């Protein structure tokens, strides 16, 4: 509803809704206004309006989840809800290689992958997967975390490392025609995909409004880096530059290459902690079709 209001009404008509600040969160009217602020931030409107800023400040004091989002789009969010011809879902190895530099395989990466230890964290996993679960993607995402006994070699974070991790998304690797592939990507690419997963929604799911899609994207992004849930977002952006980010794909029962498949791996600055997030929007009932 908030998205529709922002698209159809002038700011001068929306602004009177914020004349009275909220006195509590459990109120549909307060929730609508919080979402309106989120939608206005994404289109770069409302900055400098005293009534809107006062309302946002009150929401922060009340602890509303949307209140942690900045009142204007950050530079790293430049692709949110922006459609670019020719930049749809990556469905093939050829598309992946054409858009991102490939991370070469190394023997050291394979050895390190074999020695990775599972670091289960259900809360962190749920936060990382939230854009996909909120958007109604067909299968439950796989969010996994691993620790290494010693720092990964500078050139060893590639597909040979990922293939040795006990990932469900790679089960049966080599049973289908095609080879696994990993490419180097950037924080803004990952954040944009997380936003789109929730904002657009799954084929049989439902998209979220921009305000909550933005929130879920940031929660997932921070979870992948292992940052505190309340970290300021500009601080998260600064940290993201020190991490290494990969996209990867394979030819398994998980990766169908027909709707939407996504898989990321993230290496922390110490090179001893790795997060993996994989999601597919292919209906699980079609798995038997191959």
N, C-alpha and C positions, 0 to 999 in steps of 0.2 A: 504494500500500500504506500509506504514512504517513497519508494522509487517512482511510482506512478504520479504521486503528488509533485515531486521535484521536477519531473519531466513535463508536467502539464501546467504548473503554476509559476508565476513570477515570484521572485524572492520577496518583493514588497507585500505580496499576499500571504506568504508563509510566515514572515517575521512576527506578525501579531500573536501567533501561537505560542511564542516564547516570552510573553510579557510577565507571566507568573512562573517563578522557579519552582521545581518539584520539592515535595517534602518526604517522598519515599519512592522506592523503586517498583513495588508490586502494584502498578497502575497501568492499564493499557494505554492511557493517554501519554504517560511518561515514556513508555516504551516506543510509541509512535514518534515522539519528538526526538528520542535518542537515535532512532533509525533515520529520521530526517536530517539530523546533524551529520550522520555518517554518509548519507547520500550526497549532501551538499559538499562535503569535503572532497569527495571523489570527482566532482565536476568543477572544483575550484571556486565555489560560491559561498558567501556567508562570512568570509574573513573580515574582521574589523567591525562587525555588527555587534554592538554592545550587548543587546539582549540575548543573542545566540551564544556569545562567549560566556555570559553570566550563567546561562543554563548549563552549558558544558562544564563549567567549573563546579557547579552544584552536583552534577552527575558524578564527577570525579570524587567529590567528598562523600557521596553516598555509596561509592564502590560499584557503579554500573559497569559491566564488562566492556561496553563500547567506549567508555570514557577514556580508556588508555590509548585510543587511536588519535593521532594528530588531527587537528582541524583542517589540514590541507594535505593534499597528496604529496608524498615524499618522492624524491627523484627516482629511487629504486622501484617505485610503483608506476613508472611511466607507461607500462604496457597494459595496465589493468583495464579490462573491458574495451580494449582497442583492437579492432579487427584489421589485419594486414593481409592483403591478397597474397596467396602463395605461402603463408605461414600458418597453415592449419596443423592438425595433429601429425606427429611424426609416426608413420606406420611401417616404414621399411628401413633396412640398413643403408640403402642408397640415400634416402632423405636425411638420415642422421649424419652420415658422413659429409653430406653437402652443406650442412648448416653448422657443424661443430667439429673441432679438431680431434682426431682419434687419439686415445690414450693407448700407447703400445703395450703389448704383453711383455712381461719379463719373468725370468726364472725366480728372481728374488720375490716378486709379487706372489707367485704361486706358493712358495715356501712359507711366506708370512701369512697367507690366507689359511693354510693348514693349521697354523698355530694360534689362530684367533679364538678368543674365549667369548662365550655368550654372556652378555650383561643384560639380563631381562629387567625391564622397567615398564610395568603395565600402564602407569599413569602417563609416562612420556610417550609410550606407543599410541595410546588413545589420542593424545594431543596431536601427534604427528599425522595420524590417519583422519583426523576430524574433517578436513575439506571433502574427502571422498565419502565418508559415512553421512555427512550432512547433505551432500549432493545426491545421495542415493545411487552411488555406483554399484554395479551388479555384484561384485565380490568383495568380501572383507579385505581391506588392504593388508599388506605385510609390512610391519614396522619392526625392525630388529636393530639391536645395538651390540657392538663387539668391542673387546679390548685386546690389545696386543702386548706381549711381554717386553717388547723393545720397539723403538721408533721405526716405522715403515720407511724404507729407503726412498729418497726423493723422487725416483722415477718408477717406483713399484706400485703406485696406486692406479691400477688399470684393470682390465678384464680378467687377467690371469689371477689377480688377487681375489676379485669378486667371485669367480667361478669356484673357488675353494671354500667359500662360506656356505654353511648349511641352510640355504634359502629355499623356501617352498616354491618361489617363482622360477627357480632354476632346476627344479626336479625334472628329470628326464632329459636334461640338456644333451644334445647330440642325437636325439631320437628323431628329430625332424630336420628337413633340409634347411641349411643355413647355419651360421656360426654366431656365437655371442659377440657382442661388440660394446665397447665403452668409449664415450667421447667426453672431453672436457667442456664443462659449461660454466655459467656464471650465476651468482646469487640472484640477480634480477630475473633470470630465466626461470629458475626454480620457484621463486616467489610468485611469479606470474602464473605458472602452471598450477600452483596450489590455489591461487585465487580463482582461476578459471574452472577448476574441478568443482568447486562449491558454487560459484556464480552461475555457470552454465548447467551444472547438474548432470546426472547420468541419463542414458537413453531412456530408461524406464523410471528415472527418479524425478527430482525436481530441483531447479536452481534456487539458490538463496538470494536475498537482496544484497546489494553491494556492501552495506554496512557490515553484516555478519560474515559475508564471504571474505571481506578484508580481515576481519578479526580472526577467523579460522585459519586463513593463510598465514598470518603472523604467528599464531600459536603453534602451527605446524613447523614453520620455519625456525622458530626459536627452539622447539623440541628437537629438531634435527641437529642443532648445534649444542644441545644440552645446556641452554641458558635458563636462568630462573624465569618463572612465568610472569613476573612483574618487571622484567628488564625494560628500560625505556627503549623505544623502537630505534631511535637514532644510535643508541649504544649498540643495539643488535646489528645495525648496518655496519658500524665500525668493526665489530668482531667478524662479521661475515667475510670481510676481505682477507682474513688470515686463514680461512678454511679452504679446503680444496673440494670442488664439486664435480661430480660425474653424472652423466645420463648413461644408462645402459639398456640393452635389449637382448633377447635371446629368442630361440625358436623352440618353445616348449608348450605344454598345455596351458600355461599362464598367458603367454604372449600370443595373441591371435592375429594381431596386425590387421584387424578389420574395423574396429571402432576406436576405442581409446585405450592405449597401454602407456603407462608411465613407470619409470624406475630411476631412482636417484641413489647415489652413494656419496657420503660426506665424510671427509677426513679432518679431524680437529688439528689445531696448530701444533700440538705435541706429537702428532703423527702416531698416537697410541690408541685413539678411540675412533670408531667408525660407526656411522648410522646408515641404515639402508631403508628406503621406503619404496614399495612397489604397489601399483594399483592397476586393475583392469576393469573395464566396463562391459566386457563380454559376458553374456549370461552363462552362469555356471552350468546350466542344464544342457548347454551346447558343447560342453567339453568332450563328450563322447563322440562327437562328430569329427573331431580331429581338425 
